[in-house]
Every structure is written in structure tokens, then in C-alpha cells.
Amino acid sequence: MKKRINNWRDGDSGFFTDGVPFRLAKVRAPEKHQFGGEKATRRAAGMSGRTRGIVNVKVVGRDVYGRSLVEMSNKDGSINNRLLKRGSKNKGR
């Protein structure tokens, strides 16, 4: 399904325009207040911004906070995989 991203909270989570919170599956980026957090957030926003925030979303589950765990892609391919290749594997808390 196609959805539009409203804003990114950090490098691996945010909100869609319909108010639904999401978290990228298998991606671990630093929180915004942690070292590298601002850069991770800009990187994720840049990847989704190339298609004006409209992305293809596949919901794969829910996390402990009730957010949708998603696999996200756009015309450039999987955003999850591209973030993993750029180092968002095991960072954060």
C-alpha cells in the first residue's frame, strides 16, 4: 500500500500523514538526541523525500509500543536495506 510520511522522529521511526506511528523493521538507528541521531534522521528523510514522502509500505508486525513495523520502499528500492548498508544496524539504546 502507498502512504505518505508526515515526519521522522529519528532515523528509524516516524508518523504517516494519517497519524499512524511506524518503525522500520530490522533497522537500528540512533535516537535524535544521541550521537549521530540528527544525521540518521536526515538520511532517512532524504531517502523518502526523493518521492515527496510517498512510499510503498508493507506492515510486518507491531513493536512493544504498538507502532507498525514496516518494510518501506520507493522508486529507488528498499529504504530499509539502504539504511542497513549505510550502517544503521545495531546503534541506539
Secondary structure, 3 states (H helix, E strand, C coil): CEEEEEEEEECCEEEECCCCEEEECCCCCCCCCCCCHHHHHHHHHHHHHCCCCEEEEEEEEECCCCCEEEEEEECCEEHHHHHHHCCCCCCCC
